[in-house]
Amino acid sequence: MGTVLLMSEIAVPYFCSLPASPPPWPGVVVVMEGMGLTPQLLRVCERLAGEGYAAVAPDLYWRFGGSNPT
């Protein structure tokens, strides 16, 4: 059987973009495609924030060295 980890026991890097308006905001988790966290994905998060959503894109490759969104 596998090991169960609580979210408080791991730290996953992520990109977060927040709206300019005061909270509370609806939230969206943006899942990356095969290339990882790309500049296009970061622009999608920023566009969602511009529409009033808090957008978070976790780096799902963090255990393998992470993405490099340059």
N, C-alpha and C positions, 0 to 999 in steps of 0.2 A: 504494500500500500504506500502511496506517496505521502510526502510531508505537507502539512497544511501550514501556510504562512499567513499571519495576519497582516493587513495592509500597513499597520504601524511598524512592522518589522522590516519592511523593504522601502527603498527610496527610488522611485522611477522618475527619471528626468522627463520633463514635459515642456511644451510651449503653451503659454496661456495668453489670450488676448481678451481684454475686458472693454465693455462699452464706456463711453465718456459720461453717460448718465449715472446718477446714484443707484446703488443696489436697492432692492433685489432684482436679479436678472434671470431669465430662463437660461438654461445651460445646454451646451452641445459638446459631445465628445467626438472629435474628428479622428477617424482611424486612418493611419498612413497606408500608402500603397507599398509595393515591393521595393521601391527605391529608398524607403525610410522617410525621415522628415526632410522634405525638399523645400526650396524657396516657394514653389507654387502652393504647397500645403500651408505654409506660414501665411501666405497671402489670403488663402481661403479663410483661415482663422481670423485674420484682420478684417476681412469683408464681413464675416458673421458678426464680429464685434461692432462694426459700423451699423449693422441692422438691429443692434440691441441685445445680442446674445453673448453670454460668456462662453468662449470657445477654448477647449483644452485639447491638445494633441499630444498624447503620451508617446515617448520614444520606445517602441516595442522591441528595438534591437539593443537596448541598453546592456543586456547581459553579454553581448558579443562585441562590445566596444562602442556601441551607439552610432547614431546617424551623424552626418556632417552637413547641415543645411547651409552651404555656402553659395 
